[in-house]
Amino acid sequence: MGRSRTSSIDELLSVILILSGILLIKLDTCLSNLDHNHVSCIYIERKALLKFKESLEDPSGRLTSWVGEDCCKWSGVSCNNRTGHVDELNLHNPYSDDSRATHVLGGEINPSLLALKDLKYLDLSMNDFGGAQIPNFIGSLKKLRYLNLSGASFGGIIPPNLGNLSSLSYLDLDLQNNFQSSETDLQWLSGLSSLKYLNLGGWDLTKAKAYWLQIVNRLPSLSELHLPSCSLSNLPLTLSFINLTSLSVLDLSNNGFDSKIPDWMFNLTSLAHLDLNSNNFNKILPDTISSLASLQKLVLSENDIEGHLPTNLGKLCNLQLLKLSGNKFTGGIADFVDHFSNCSNKKLESLSLGLNRLEGNLPDSLGSLKSLKYLQLTENSFKGSIPEFIGNLSSLEEISLSSNQMSGIIPQTLGQLSSLAALDISYNKWEGVVTEAHFANLSSLKEIKIYKDDPNISLAFEISSNWIPPFKLKYIEIRSCQLGPKFPLWLKDQNELGFVVLNNARISDTIPDWFLQLDLQLEKLDVAYNQLSGKVPNSFRFTDGASATVDLSSNLFEGPLPLWGSNITMLYLRDNRFSGPIPLDIGEVMPQLSDLDISRNSLSGTIPLSIGNLVELTTLVISNNHLSGEIPHFWDKLPFLYIVDMSNNSLSGTIPRSISSLTSLKFLILSNNKLSGEIPSSLKNCSQMLSLDLGDNQLSGNLPTWIGKTMPSLLILSLRVNLFTGKIPSQLCNLSKLHILDISSNKMSGQIPHCIGNLTDLKFALTEEETAEYQGQLKIVAKGREQSYYSILYLVNVIDLSNNNLSGEIPVELTSLKQLGTLNLSMNQFTGKIPLEIGSIQELETLDLSRNKLSGPIPQSMSSLTFLNHLNLSYNNLTGEIPTTNQFLTLEDPTIYEGNAGLCGHPLAIDCPGSGEEKKKPGRDEDHEDGDGENKFEKLGFFISLVLGFILGFWGVCGTLIIKDSWRNAYFEFVDRVKNKLLSFFRPMFVREKHPWEY
């Protein structure tokens, strides 16, 4: 018994010892987890990291902690707690865009990292390695599970030996548009069997476009696939088997796929995020989209998908974001939204349907989407007003209904949206009144855009001057709405404004002192098209480090031209009453100006030389002032200038040769000045010229032949009212895009070149792109008077060669220019006949051939000029009858034809020979009156029938009477009886009975 007790005690002691040992081991483990200072960094790995650091560029000192013996404590370095080996290197740049550039790492990636044998995690993202290729040695870091090189400015090709990283589960090489890559393939991808996340955004995978899907389909663990902007272009419509059953995120945006969305994609039922934006997907969106029941985000914007929105879209009740903007969807949205409203748990937060062809009213069911934060329906054809239910969408943060056909009164329920930060209802047809109630609870409002799609005002703001808004705006844009006549007082405490646009708001006031006292940091100030008056203060402040725009056009401001901060890039002060000189230091005070328009004022003096310091200048418009002196020679300092308009001043001297340094110049408008000399040949360097207007000056010499050779894109050439001599150079015929040619009122001689028919763009209507290229104002003689064209200049097609000394015949080639609207050849020495084919110029509205030596008849083809409303043929040698058909019926002013002794007929008082005879019926042309082949046969048949009828009728009666005596005697007896009866009947009427006293 004693022995058994002893053995039990021994066993108990053994158990206690074992448990104590286990406890000590656990304690040691816990202590090591609490403090692993005793696990030193491996010496070889520390040396490798220091060598790696030496190869890097670190301007901000992010790696200053890389000192001392223990590399495991260095920033971005993590070690295994037991072995001390470096297993994680995270040098991701955490700074935002504003300060990212100053904190990037750059330089070279040293292959010393190969010493880190246990490295599992490597992140060098958002740095800048200057387009260097991804190092090949990374493919030898066999234990890597996480590799992120996104946004680090790598280029070249993806090294194929990355396919050796068989343990890799996360690979992000997204270029983020920092650098362009070379064409690379994807064969190496098949070796990454453990991959769960793949992002190759921006890499040129053109070589892989035929097989990329087959390679990706062999990665069974893949859950996220990002291949945006990879030039894949080929998306197979069929797939024999689908291995991507775990795929939850698919991003194939911006690849140029040109097909319908393939059916196999709707079998990826695990998808939560599908992004196919910016491709060329077409056809309809099928109802099978509803099979993707797990979808939370669906982005199909910027494609060519057409048809109605499938109602089954509304069955995707997990959907939080839906972007379908920029397609060709048609019809209404009621059915689609109705289905969404049936979801028990409505999760939709963002709905973007803009830039489609949707129409109809906004459905009431839209008001049930209580989770909606972002609603974008811009640029469709929605009608009706904003529904009252809008106030129920309490989560709304942004509404954009701009550029539709909506109208009516804006509901006051809009003012209930306390979360609303941005409201854009611009470019619609609102009417009625906006009051404080519309803004009552908009405490989060930061941005507001309200304006109509035309300048006629039908929406008025009636807000009390004592009202204090619940919001602090940063952006206000109100156009073509009545805010005036006073400057709106409800802006009095809006001291966070950066964008202020109160355009065409019927404000008749001065800029108030309280507005200046807000001390705003402005990025844009636009109060154009009002009746604001007084002097403009120089105390406006503009945001430092950002470009700023000022537009005070079309007001009544006066005094000297104001100058502001150095960061203003666009300055529009046209059409005011500013006077005095342009400030001499304008180029120093506002050196960043890109657009300067101070036209239509009363500015005087010379053009300041400091304008030559505006090296960013693209537009210089100083026309319609009282400027004098010569044009300065500062043009070689303005490389980006493409519009120069100095017209309607009193500038003198010659055109500077240095203007030729403006190789980007497209519009040179120097008309109505006092410039002299010849057109400098150096202007031939301005090969992009679209409009050259040098009219109403005192320029001389021959027309340069090089214009037709070196300015192939020229649309407008106006050299009117100068002193040019010589012939019209045939090289002008090379200007195939020309729409306005005006060299009237010069001293030109010779003939019109027959090649004028080569002005081919006068044969066809302008394209939309060409109409956008017309800018500026041009003075043209049309419809018998001088007119200035501005906004509709692109509609004007003119050839005006009038008031010269041109001779010869009018070339028939002119008649091929079917889009020509005005043809003025008056006051020359033209001879011969008016071309018979002149009726081919179908769009002709003005034709002036007066005061020449033209002869012959007026062509009947002119009757077909249905748009002709101004005609002048006076003082020529025309002969014959004036046509009286079609368009000539509207041209009844006799002065049109006066001075032509040989003309006759209406509306002249001179009758044509034979005018007493029956007139020919109007409506028939000359050919029909003379008779064509068919009419000649009809007339011949008529005369033959007439002769035969006469012969048969006459001899059928008279011949019988001559031959047969009994018929002849009976006929004359009958005639005698009839004669006696008629005499007895009519005698009492004409022979008066005598009264007795008449005997």
C-alpha angles and dihedrals in degrees: 000000000000090000093054091049089051092050091049091052090049091051090049092051090050092053091048091051093049092048090048090053092050090048092052091051091050091047091051090051092049092048091049089052090051095047123010097172088122090063099083126205111261108259095225091050092048090053090048092052092049090051089048089051092051090058093052130085111227109176095168096046097242090154097050089115090065094101133104132045101286108074090178088077095052120113111271094009123112127181136198108264094226106034101031091225117143107251102163133045112179113176096153112153103240097188123110126243094272095061101015096101093058094052102045125123116225142160122076133335105232118220087226084098086080086081089069094085095170096048109139102161126048122171120172095152127148095021129114122249093164100243095308118156119258104266114258093220091071087077087066095060089098098181096055113130098165125041121171119174097149120146091005095122098249120158142168114068133325107260108245092219088075081085088074091070094094093165093055114122099165124046121169117172097153108161092203089209092290096121137006117241132215120248109285135178133227105221090112090061093076090072093063097082094157095054116133101162125039127174119171096158115169098010115131104244096169090128090057099046093105097052110016094108093052090052094048091046089064093064101090097181096051112128101163126038120180116179104151121160094006099134091239094144093169119087113170113231092212134044121191093213134003116226096167096090093136095051111126100162125043121175116177097150125153099014102122098243107176107197142068118292103275118248094231089067090068089061092065090097095170092064114126097166125035119176118180099150125147099025130111098254110158143174119060129318103249125230088241086082084090090072089075090079094159094059115130098165125033119178117180099147124141099030135110099252110150142186129055123326105265110248089219088071084077090063092068092095094169091060113123100167127033121177117178099148123137099035136106101258114153138191129039132316099223098101093045094049092043090061091050090052089058092063110109092217109035108200102166109131103162127039119177118177100149127140097030134109098257119146146176130066124313106265122240089233088072086075091067094065092094094168093058113126102162124040117177118175099148125152102019132110101259114154138195127048132302104281120246090237090073086093090065093065092086094166095057113128100167134026124183117179096150126145100022132115096257119142144163131067123339107238120240090224085079085077092066095071100103093174095051112122102166128035120182116173096146127143098033132109104258122170139177128047135320115208139174089275090069089063101030100121102017092119093150096049114132104155132038131177119180123160142127129246093242135041094246107106120226101146119077132187112223103182125154116251088230096054117118112202119229091225140068109222125210096179129032124173117172118164133174093005126115111253096148173067084114125040102265108269093197087076089063096106098033095114096156096064116132100163118046118177117166099158123171091355100142093246111164102181144087123267100273124234092236090062090056091047091060084078091213123191097223130198094176133018116181120167096147124150098031134107097253114152143180129060121323112238120236091213098088111122125212130202114274116238095016131091114252134204128208122188117177095152125150100019135111099257115149142181127061122342108274123233127200141173128335094249097066109118103171122042121177115177099148126143100026135108100261112149141182126052128324102261109266092223097049090117093054098042095047104024095159096061113138098168123036121175116168096149127140098036133108098258117153140183128055133318108270117242090222089076083078088069092064093098093170094053115133101161127039115177116168099146129138098036134107098259118151141178128061128318106261124241101238101109098110089071095058106071098163099048112125104158122054117170117171096148126142098031133105099257115154140185125055132317105267115248089218090073084081088075088072095092091168093053113132104159122041111173116174100146127143098028133109098259118151140182127054130315103267112247089221088077087080086084089069092083095159093062115142101171128026112180115173097148128141097031135105098258117149144183130067123321105265114251091207092071089075092047105042104033103056094158096054113140101172129035114175119172097150124152100019135114100260117151138186130051131321102262114238088222088078086074088072089070093093093167095054115129102166123042114172120168095145125147098028132110098261120152139183128053135314106261112251088224089073086104087073090078086102099172088066086065095059137045118261119265120235090253092053094050089056090058094063111098137158134030126292132192113222136170105234133153090012098302140074113263136177118225124198121145094027096041090118089064094058119098111178142167111184118174095152129141098028133106098258118150143180127064126320103259114243088221088077089070092066091068094093097173094056110126101180128032115178118177097150127139097030135106100258116156136186127049132320104260110264090222094060089111087072091076090090099180096048112138101161125038119173117175096150127140098026133109098256118152140186129054129321104262114249088220088076087075088075093060092104095174095050109121102152120050129165120179097151126141101023133109098259119153140192135044120328108242114252101194135101113331093013088068087071096046100075101142106117091209087072089072104026120125093040105110093189097055121099141170135056129011090022118078090234114098119215120240111276092021090137091067122085110293120237114254113265117241096052120101127226095265092055092048092053088043129239123234094283095049091050091058090048092053092046090053090049094054093046090052091048093053094045091048091051094049095047095043097045100042094037089066105024095041091055092050092051095049101039115057098192091054090047094052093045091049095052092044088054091050091051093051092050091048093052093049093050092049092051090050099047100035095083090053096055106023109069118215112240119244120225095254089055093067 
